[in-house]
Amino acid sequence: PVEIFTGVSDIPSAIVVQTPVSYGDLDAPQLPGAALELFRAVAQGDSPTVEAPRLTPTLAVALGIEVGGLNGVLVPWPSAAEASPRCADEIAIPAAALDVADFLTLLSCHRAQLYSPDDAVIAHSAGHFAGRAPVSHARRPGWLAADNKLLHALKAKCQGLQRHGSLAEVEALSAVQAAVNLEQRGIRNCIAQAQAGIEMIARMQLQPEDHSSLWTAVRAWVEQRHGSIIGVRLQDGRLLATEDMSAGTTAMLIPRETFLAFDARPAVMEVVDAVLGKRSGDALPRQFLALSAVVLLEKMSDNSDFAQYLQTLALAPPPNFFGLDPELKKLLRLTTAAHSLRSLWHMETKLPEVMRALSVNATAEEITWALATTSARAVRSEGSLMLRPVLDLLAKQGAPNAKIVPWAEMPQGVALVAGKDISRGSPLTLPWPAMNDASLVALYGEAPEQNPVGLVLKWTTPIPAPTAVLNAYGCSASLSEYSSVRLPPEPTVEALLAAVRCHRIVHYALHEAAQAFREGHFEGTSSRRSSRVAWIHEDMSVFSALLQACASLLPAESQQAIVDQTPLGDHIAARVVRAAQRDLATVRSCVSGFHYLQSMAETGVWP
């Protein structure tokens, strides 16, 4: 028998049941469900010291269990049922002293639920919920507003739990008094740290961080190498215009000396060639592995010439393939991204070999950082993979306002030019690469909300075509533009015909293309049966090749089920899952659409 408190969640007003009650007779609803198992363990003769944060001091003393050091107060806080991730229905606050950073970390799940999905992804990847975010990230207005809202509500809740009156009815019981004191200490922690967080947010809102000292150092570093940065500042991890810019204005001149190329360290290239065994026809994996090693070596060096630039690498994008957990990596491997990026993903096992061969001890976290950074920031220029400092801080947007052009006066240097009028305070943006969602998420950790690209298929070099016909349909006259076929994310039959129109034209003989154009054949509007064998032959060739290309991208039936049924999970997982599901839907539509068009070409009938 033990003395049991009824209403243990409100110990100051509890009364002691003076009549001993046996454990077997205890009515379960008297205790929180989570405590029953512990209670029954005690009933069997055990008397454990419980450190679980879900066990409060007052509940412990009611159970006759020794109070552990982690106990404090459980503040009821229902989690949104539809939210992802699903949080606990209470917030556990310890009685032990803690600072505001630790306190905010305790609230990380509930804070994430108040953020927008995109903000939650970036905040999570930046370590914001664990107190590791760069200052520029932590000062984002949306994040501050959400945190402020939670802290005010939590402070009010804890103030309602605080006990200011006499505890006369339980003062005689020293164990009860100790438990009450611990619980009240947890409540005071809640109020004090919530207030500290509120004050910290107020200071951050009044004094936004713009990385002025880092930006000054980076600008000086560029200017020492005969470059220039005009009318641009770094704030919240983005490059903003400090003045109105008209279209054509040059905002930056970045010299070649600032670029960090894959072959910057010859010793690294020798090791990479030894690790890979031999140089393949595709130079990209070799350059990617070498550049990842170079970036890591520069970061670990005490006297790197790129020290100022390397500080900006902390402003990382959401986690791409290399930063994801194994299950999400497995999912991306089932998408079309795997067909173009598999050779890069294999570098996960190769980079540790390179670093060991260079006698450099690199942790798993450092390896992941180097690969993820190279994936998200590197560009390929004139066949060489490299990082271009400052330019890699530019955000990507569907409707960009800036462009990178050659710097005429500086061979191999580049200039950033306003592509349209840019108002003061606006971010400078570049276009997204022409890739589908799965590839963009794998490389950059994110993708635009409205991506016009659903699928990119490799294609063979076509024959010359009549310029007049190409111009009539707005098609490029440059045959190099036809090395791939770009399909929309929702490829209906009509959309597929529009997407491959230019490719059909360049595969027709010159005179046949002109005749087909006159009869509206490329518009799919000819209502009569086509008797031209040449047209049927070319269309069959195009549609059959694209049907086979799309069919080769379909994962196995069992793998398709994985993509279809994988839950969204947290915000990062949701982004990967949606990209994979959209990717699979596009490939399926591609297969069914070109199968239909192939059958139409076989009969020579067009709707």
matplotlib code that plots the C-alpha trace (Angstrom):
import matplotlib.pyplot as plt

x = [0.0, 1.1, -0.5, -2.1, -3.0, -6.1, -5.9, -2.1, -1.9, -2.8, -0.9, -1.4, -5.1, -4.8, -5.9, -4.2, -6.1, -5.5, -6.9, -4.3, -5.2, -3.8, -2.3, -4.6, -7.7, -6.4, -8.8, -6.8, -8.5, -7.0, -3.6, -2.5, -2.4, 1.3, 2.1, 0.1, 2.9, 5.4, 2.9, 2.4, 6.2, 6.3, 3.4, 5.6, 8.1, 10.5, 11.4, 13.2, 14.7, 12.9, 14.5, 11.8, 10.8, 7.2, 7.1, 6.5, 7.7, 4.1, 3.2, 6.4, 5.7, 2.1, 3.5, 6.1, 8.9, 12.1, 12.2, 14.9, 16.9, 15.0, 11.6, 9.9, 6.5, 4.4, 2.5, -0.6, -0.1, -2.3, -0.5, -2.4, -3.8, -3.2, 0.2, 3.5, 5.5, 3.1, 4.3, 3.7, 0.5, 2.5, 5.7, 8.2, 10.1, 12.9, 13.3, 17.1, 18.4, 18.4, 19.1, 16.9, 18.6, 18.0, 14.4, 13.8, 15.2, 12.7, 9.9, 11.4, 8.5, 5.7, 7.6, 7.9, 4.1, 3.6, 6.0, 5.0, 6.1, 8.9, 10.1, 10.1, 12.2, 14.8, 14.7, 15.2, 18.1, 19.8, 19.6, 17.4, 15.2, 18.3, 19.8, 22.5, 21.1, 23.2, 22.1, 20.8, 18.5, 17.3, 16.2, 13.8, 10.5, 8.3, 10.3, 10.4, 6.6, 5.9, 8.3, 6.9, 3.4, 4.3, 6.3, 3.6, 1.0, 3.3, 4.2, 0.5, -0.2, 2.6, 1.5, -1.8, -0.1, 2.1, 1.2, 1.6, -0.5, 0.1, 0.8, -0.4, -2.3, 0.8, 3.7, 3.8, 4.9, 8.5, 8.4, 5.3, 6.9, 10.0, 8.0, 5.9, 9.1, 10.5, 7.3, 7.1, 10.8, 9.9, 7.0, 9.3, 11.7, 8.9, 7.9, 11.4, 12.7, 9.6, 10.0, 13.7, 12.9, 10.3, 12.8, 15.4, 13.0, 12.1, 15.8, 16.3, 13.3, 14.6, 18.1, 18.0, 21.3, 22.7, 26.1, 27.8, 31.2, 31.2, 30.0, 32.6, 35.3, 34.0, 33.7, 37.3, 38.5, 36.8, 38.1, 41.7, 41.5, 40.3, 36.6, 33.8, 30.4, 28.2, 24.8, 24.4, 24.3, 24.0, 21.0, 19.2, 21.3, 20.2, 21.7, 19.6, 19.8, 20.8, 19.5, 17.2, 18.8, 17.7, 17.9, 21.4, 23.1, 26.2, 26.0, 29.1, 32.3, 33.7, 37.3, 38.5, 41.0, 38.1, 36.8, 37.5, 37.9, 38.1, 41.7, 42.9, 45.1, 47.0, 47.7, 43.9, 43.5, 46.2, 44.4, 41.0, 42.3, 43.8, 40.5, 38.3, 40.6, 40.4, 38.9, 35.5, 33.9, 31.9, 34.2, 31.6, 31.9, 35.7, 35.4, 32.6, 34.7, 37.8, 36.0, 34.3, 37.8, 39.2, 36.3, 36.8, 40.6, 40.1, 37.6, 39.9, 43.0, 44.1, 45.4, 43.0, 43.0, 39.2, 38.7, 36.2, 34.3, 34.1, 32.3, 29.3, 29.1, 27.4, 24.4, 23.3, 20.2, 17.8, 19.4, 19.9, 20.4, 23.6, 21.9, 18.8, 18.1, 18.5, 14.8, 14.5, 17.6, 16.1, 13.0, 15.0, 16.9, 13.5, 13.0, 14.3, 16.9, 18.8, 19.4, 21.3, 22.7, 23.6, 27.2, 27.4, 25.6, 28.2, 30.8, 29.5, 31.7, 34.6, 35.2, 36.2, 38.7, 40.2, 40.6, 42.3, 44.7, 45.5, 46.1, 43.3, 40.9, 37.5, 34.3, 31.2, 29.5, 32.4, 32.2, 28.4, 28.9, 31.5, 29.3, 26.1, 27.9, 29.4, 26.1, 24.1, 26.7, 28.9, 28.5, 30.0, 31.6, 33.4, 33.7, 35.1, 33.2, 33.8, 32.4, 31.9, 32.0, 29.2, 27.3, 26.3, 24.4, 21.9, 18.5, 16.7, 13.3, 10.9, 10.9, 14.6, 15.6, 19.4, 21.7, 25.4, 27.3, 31.0, 33.1, 34.5, 37.5, 38.5, 39.0, 37.1, 35.6, 31.9, 29.5, 26.1, 23.8, 20.2, 18.0, 15.1, 14.5, 15.1, 13.8, 15.8, 15.6, 14.6, 16.6, 18.7, 17.6, 18.7, 16.6, 16.2, 18.0, 15.8, 15.3, 12.3, 11.4, 13.1, 16.5, 16.2, 15.4, 18.3, 20.8, 19.5, 17.2, 14.2, 12.2, 9.9, 6.2, 5.3, 8.0, 7.3, 9.6, 8.2, 10.7, 13.9, 14.6, 17.9, 17.6, 19.7, 21.1, 18.5, 18.9, 18.7, 15.2, 13.6, 14.2, 10.8, 8.9, 10.9, 10.3, 6.6, 6.3, 8.8, 11.3, 15.0, 17.1, 20.1, 20.3, 22.2, 18.9, 17.5, 19.7, 17.0, 13.2, 11.6, 8.1, 5.7, 4.8, 1.3, 1.8, -1.6, -1.6, -2.1, 0.8, 3.0, 2.3, 3.1, 6.3, 7.7, 6.5, 9.9, 11.6, 9.2, 9.9, 13.7, 13.4, 11.4, 13.1, 13.2, 10.4, 8.3, 8.5, 7.3, 4.4, 3.4, 3.4, 1.1, -1.4, -1.4, 0.1, 2.4, -0.6, -2.4, -5.4, -5.5, -8.8, -8.1, -6.1, -2.5, -1.3, 2.2, 4.4, 7.3, 5.2, 4.0, 7.6, 9.0, 6.2, 6.5, 10.2, 9.8, 6.9, 8.3, 11.7, 10.1, 7.8, 10.8, 12.7, 9.8, 9.2, 12.8, 12.4, 9.5, 10.5, 9.4, 5.8, 6.9, 9.0, 6.1, 4.1, 6.8, 6.6, 2.8, 2.4, 5.3, 3.8, 4.8, 6.4, 8.0, 8.5, 11.7, 10.4, 7.2, 9.2, 11.1, 8.0, 5.9, 8.8, 9.0, 5.2, 5.1, 8.0, 6.3, 3.0, 4.8, 6.6, 3.3, 1.6, 4.5, 4.2, 0.5, 0.5, 3.3, 1.7, -1.5, 0.4, 2.3, -1.0, -2.3, 0.9, 0.5, -2.9, -2.1, -5.2, -5.0, -7.9]
y = [0.0, 3.6, 7.0, 8.0, 11.5, 12.0, 14.7, 14.5, 16.9, 19.7, 18.6, 21.9, 21.2, 17.4, 15.5, 12.5, 9.3, 8.2, 4.7, 2.4, 1.3, -1.9, -1.7, -4.3, -2.2, 1.0, 2.3, 3.0, 6.4, 7.9, 8.0, 9.3, 6.3, 6.6, 6.1, 2.9, 0.7, 2.4, 2.1, -1.6, -2.1, -0.6, -2.9, -5.9, -4.8, -2.6, 0.9, 2.4, 5.8, 7.2, 9.8, 9.9, 13.5, 12.3, 11.6, 14.7, 15.0, 15.1, 12.0, 10.3, 10.9, 9.7, 6.5, 6.1, 6.4, 8.3, 11.6, 11.8, 14.8, 15.4, 15.9, 19.2, 20.1, 18.8, 21.6, 20.3, 21.4, 19.5, 18.8, 19.5, 16.1, 16.9, 18.5, 17.0, 16.2, 15.1, 16.5, 15.2, 16.5, 18.1, 20.1, 18.7, 21.4, 20.3, 21.7, 22.0, 25.3, 25.9, 28.8, 30.2, 28.2, 24.9, 26.1, 26.8, 23.4, 21.8, 23.5, 22.6, 20.3, 22.7, 25.6, 23.8, 23.3, 27.1, 27.7, 27.6, 24.3, 26.0, 27.9, 24.8, 23.0, 25.7, 26.2, 22.5, 22.1, 25.2, 23.8, 26.7, 24.4, 23.1, 26.5, 26.2, 28.4, 31.2, 34.6, 35.6, 32.7, 33.1, 36.7, 35.8, 37.7, 34.7, 32.6, 35.3, 35.9, 32.1, 31.8, 34.9, 33.6, 30.3, 31.8, 34.3, 31.5, 29.2, 31.9, 32.5, 28.8, 28.4, 31.4, 29.7, 26.7, 28.7, 28.4, 31.5, 30.6, 28.4, 24.7, 24.1, 21.0, 19.2, 20.9, 18.1, 15.6, 16.3, 14.1, 15.9, 19.3, 18.4, 17.3, 20.4, 22.5, 20.8, 21.2, 24.9, 25.3, 23.8, 26.2, 29.2, 28.0, 28.0, 31.5, 33.0, 31.4, 32.2, 35.8, 35.7, 34.3, 37.0, 39.7, 38.1, 38.1, 41.7, 42.7, 40.7, 42.3, 45.8, 45.1, 42.8, 41.1, 41.7, 40.0, 43.4, 42.3, 39.1, 40.9, 43.6, 41.0, 39.1, 42.3, 43.3, 39.8, 40.1, 43.7, 42.7, 40.4, 43.3, 42.5, 44.7, 44.4, 47.5, 48.2, 44.7, 43.6, 40.3, 39.9, 36.8, 34.7, 36.5, 39.1, 42.3, 45.4, 48.5, 50.8, 50.8, 49.1, 49.5, 46.6, 46.1, 47.5, 45.6, 44.7, 42.4, 41.7, 38.4, 37.6, 34.1, 34.2, 33.8, 30.6, 27.4, 24.7, 21.0, 20.9, 23.6, 21.0, 18.6, 16.1, 15.7, 14.9, 12.1, 10.5, 10.8, 9.1, 6.3, 5.8, 5.8, 3.4, 5.0, 8.1, 7.3, 9.1, 11.2, 13.6, 14.9, 12.3, 12.7, 16.5, 16.3, 14.0, 16.2, 19.4, 17.9, 17.0, 20.4, 22.2, 20.1, 20.6, 24.4, 24.4, 22.4, 24.6, 27.2, 29.6, 29.1, 31.9, 31.3, 31.8, 34.7, 32.9, 29.7, 31.5, 32.0, 28.3, 28.1, 29.7, 26.3, 25.5, 22.8, 19.3, 17.7, 14.0, 13.8, 15.2, 13.0, 10.0, 6.5, 6.0, 9.3, 8.5, 5.2, 7.0, 9.4, 6.4, 5.3, 8.5, 9.7, 11.8, 8.5, 8.1, 11.4, 11.7, 8.2, 8.6, 11.6, 9.8, 7.0, 9.5, 9.0, 6.0, 7.4, 10.7, 9.0, 6.9, 10.1, 11.8, 8.7, 8.5, 12.2, 11.3, 13.6, 12.6, 13.7, 12.9, 11.5, 14.9, 16.7, 14.3, 14.9, 18.6, 18.7, 16.5, 18.5, 21.8, 20.8, 19.4, 22.6, 25.3, 24.0, 25.0, 23.7, 26.2, 25.4, 21.8, 22.5, 22.1, 24.9, 27.1, 30.8, 32.8, 35.3, 34.2, 31.0, 33.1, 34.2, 32.8, 30.9, 31.9, 31.0, 34.7, 35.7, 39.4, 38.9, 37.0, 36.0, 37.0, 36.9, 39.7, 41.2, 42.9, 39.9, 36.6, 33.8, 36.3, 36.8, 39.7, 39.8, 42.0, 43.1, 41.4, 43.7, 46.7, 45.8, 47.9, 48.7, 46.0, 43.2, 40.0, 39.3, 36.0, 33.6, 31.0, 27.4, 24.9, 23.1, 20.0, 18.2, 18.3, 15.1, 16.2, 19.7, 18.3, 15.8, 18.6, 21.6, 20.4, 22.3, 23.0, 25.8, 25.5, 25.7, 23.9, 23.9, 20.9, 17.4, 15.2, 15.6, 12.9, 12.5, 12.7, 12.1, 14.8, 15.6, 16.5, 20.1, 21.5, 24.4, 27.6, 29.1, 26.2, 26.3, 30.1, 29.7, 27.6, 29.5, 26.6, 27.2, 26.9, 25.7, 21.9, 21.8, 22.7, 19.3, 17.0, 16.5, 16.6, 18.5, 17.4, 19.3, 18.0, 16.9, 15.6, 15.1, 13.9, 17.5, 18.7, 15.9, 16.8, 20.5, 19.5, 17.3, 19.5, 21.0, 17.6, 16.2, 19.1, 18.6, 14.9, 15.4, 15.8, 19.5, 19.2, 16.9, 19.3, 22.2, 20.2, 18.9, 22.4, 23.6, 20.9, 21.6, 18.2, 19.5, 21.1, 17.8, 19.4, 17.4, 15.5, 13.2, 10.1, 10.8, 8.9, 10.1, 7.2, 9.6, 11.3, 8.1, 6.8, 9.8, 10.1, 6.4, 6.8, 9.8, 8.4, 4.9, 6.2, 8.5, 5.7, 3.4, 6.2, 6.8, 3.1, 2.6, 5.2, 3.4, 1.7, -1.9, -2.4, -3.1, 0.0, 2.1, 0.9, 2.3, 5.7, 5.7, 4.7, 6.5, 8.8, 12.5, 12.6, 15.9, 18.9, 17.7, 14.2, 15.7, 17.7, 14.5, 12.3, 14.8, 15.2, 11.4, 11.0, 13.8, 12.2, 8.8, 10.3, 12.2, 9.1, 7.1, 9.8, 9.9, 6.1, 6.1, 9.3, 8.2, 4.7, 6.4, 8.7, 5.7, 3.9, 7.1, 7.3, 3.6, 4.3, 7.7, 9.2, 12.4, 13.8]
z = [0.0, -0.6, -0.1, -3.3, -4.4, -6.4, -9.0, -9.2, -12.1, -9.6, -6.5, -4.5, -4.3, -3.9, -0.8, 0.7, 0.7, 4.3, 3.9, 2.3, -1.1, -2.6, -6.1, -7.4, -6.3, -7.9, -10.5, -13.7, -14.5, -11.3, -13.1, -16.5, -18.8, -19.5, -15.8, -15.3, -16.5, -14.2, -11.4, -11.9, -12.0, -8.5, -7.5, -8.3, -5.7, -7.8, -6.7, -9.7, -10.1, -13.1, -15.3, -18.0, -18.8, -19.1, -15.3, -13.2, -9.5, -8.2, -10.1, -9.0, -5.3, -5.8, -7.1, -4.4, -7.0, -6.3, -8.3, -10.9, -12.0, -15.3, -13.7, -13.8, -15.2, -18.1, -19.8, -21.7, -25.4, -27.9, -31.2, -34.4, -35.5, -39.2, -38.7, -39.8, -37.8, -35.0, -31.7, -28.1, -26.4, -23.7, -23.3, -20.8, -19.0, -16.5, -13.0, -13.6, -14.8, -18.5, -20.9, -23.6, -26.3, -24.5, -23.8, -27.5, -28.5, -26.2, -28.1, -31.6, -32.7, -31.6, -33.2, -36.5, -36.6, -36.6, -39.5, -43.1, -44.8, -46.8, -43.7, -41.6, -44.2, -44.3, -40.5, -39.9, -42.3, -40.9, -37.4, -36.3, -34.1, -32.4, -31.8, -34.6, -37.3, -38.7, -37.3, -40.7, -40.8, -37.2, -37.9, -40.7, -40.0, -40.5, -38.1, -35.4, -35.6, -35.2, -32.3, -30.6, -30.9, -29.2, -26.4, -25.5, -25.4, -23.4, -20.9, -20.2, -19.8, -17.3, -15.4, -15.0, -13.4, -11.0, -7.3, -5.2, -2.1, 0.9, 0.7, 4.2, 3.5, 2.2, 4.1, 6.6, 4.0, 3.0, -0.1, -1.3, -0.6, -2.5, -5.5, -5.4, -5.2, -8.2, -10.2, -9.3, -10.3, -13.7, -14.0, -13.1, -15.8, -18.3, -17.5, -17.2, -20.4, -22.4, -21.3, -22.2, -25.6, -26.2, -25.3, -27.5, -30.5, -29.8, -30.0, -33.2, -34.8, -34.0, -35.1, -38.2, -39.0, -42.5, -42.2, -42.7, -41.4, -43.5, -46.5, -46.2, -46.0, -49.0, -51.1, -50.1, -51.1, -54.6, -55.1, -54.2, -57.2, -59.5, -59.3, -58.0, -56.2, -56.6, -55.1, -53.5, -49.9, -48.1, -45.7, -44.4, -46.7, -49.8, -52.1, -52.1, -54.3, -52.2, -54.9, -57.9, -60.9, -64.5, -67.0, -68.2, -65.0, -64.0, -60.3, -60.0, -61.8, -60.5, -61.7, -62.6, -59.7, -57.2, -58.7, -56.9, -59.6, -59.4, -60.5, -58.0, -56.2, -58.6, -55.8, -55.4, -59.1, -58.9, -55.9, -57.6, -60.7, -58.6, -56.6, -59.7, -61.5, -64.9, -66.6, -68.1, -71.0, -68.6, -66.9, -64.5, -61.7, -61.7, -61.4, -58.8, -56.6, -57.0, -56.3, -53.2, -51.9, -52.7, -50.9, -47.8, -47.8, -48.1, -45.3, -43.0, -43.9, -41.4, -44.1, -47.0, -49.6, -49.7, -46.0, -46.4, -49.1, -47.1, -44.3, -46.7, -47.2, -43.8, -45.5, -46.8, -48.8, -47.6, -47.5, -50.9, -51.6, -49.5, -46.4, -46.5, -44.3, -46.0, -46.7, -48.6, -50.5, -51.4, -52.7, -54.9, -56.4, -57.8, -59.7, -63.1, -61.2, -60.6, -64.4, -64.6, -61.1, -60.1, -61.0, -58.5, -55.7, -55.9, -54.7, -51.1, -50.9, -52.9, -51.1, -47.8, -49.9, -51.4, -48.0, -46.5, -49.4, -48.7, -45.1, -43.9, -41.1, -42.1, -40.2, -41.8, -41.2, -43.0, -45.9, -46.2, -46.0, -48.8, -51.1, -50.4, -50.9, -54.2, -55.3, -54.5, -55.4, -58.2, -61.9, -65.0, -67.3, -70.5, -69.4, -65.9, -62.6, -60.2, -57.4, -58.2, -55.0, -54.3, -57.4, -55.6, -53.0, -55.6, -55.1, -57.9, -59.2, -62.0, -63.2, -62.6, -62.6, -63.2, -65.5, -65.7, -68.8, -69.9, -68.6, -71.8, -70.3, -68.1, -69.9, -68.1, -65.6, -65.4, -64.7, -63.0, -65.0, -64.2, -66.7, -65.9, -63.7, -60.0, -57.2, -54.1, -51.4, -53.9, -54.0, -57.1, -58.7, -61.3, -63.2, -62.1, -64.2, -66.7, -64.6, -63.1, -59.4, -58.5, -60.0, -58.4, -55.0, -55.3, -56.3, -54.4, -51.8, -53.2, -56.3, -57.5, -56.7, -60.4, -62.3, -66.1, -66.6, -65.9, -67.7, -69.8, -72.3, -74.2, -77.9, -81.0, -83.3, -85.9, -89.6, -90.9, -91.2, -93.1, -91.1, -92.2, -90.7, -87.5, -87.2, -87.9, -84.8, -82.6, -82.8, -82.5, -85.7, -83.8, -84.0, -80.7, -79.0, -80.0, -78.0, -75.4, -75.3, -72.5, -71.4, -69.1, -65.6, -66.8, -70.3, -71.9, -75.5, -76.6, -74.4, -75.7, -79.3, -78.6, -76.7, -79.5, -82.5, -83.1, -82.8, -85.4, -87.8, -87.6, -88.3, -91.5, -94.8, -95.9, -98.5, -96.4, -93.5, -95.7, -97.1, -93.6, -92.3, -95.1, -94.3, -90.6, -89.8, -87.0, -85.3, -85.2, -86.9, -90.2, -90.1, -93.0, -93.2, -94.2, -97.2, -97.0, -96.0, -95.2, -92.6, -91.0, -91.0, -89.2, -86.7, -85.9, -85.4, -83.1, -81.0, -80.7, -79.6, -76.9, -75.8, -75.2, -73.5, -71.0, -70.5, -69.5, -66.7, -65.0, -61.8, -61.2, -60.1, -56.5, -56.5, -57.9, -54.9, -52.6, -54.3, -54.2, -50.6, -48.9, -46.2, -46.4, -43.0, -41.9, -44.2, -45.7, -46.4, -47.8, -50.4, -51.5, -51.5, -53.6, -56.1, -56.4, -56.8, -59.4, -61.2, -61.4, -62.5, -65.3, -66.6, -66.5, -68.6, -70.9, -71.6, -72.1, -74.2, -76.6, -76.8, -78.0, -80.5, -81.8, -82.6, -84.3, -86.4, -87.4, -88.8, -90.2, -88.7, -86.7, -84.6]

ax = plt.figure().add_subplot(projection="3d")
ax.plot(x, y, z, "-o")
ax.set_aspect("equal")
plt.show()
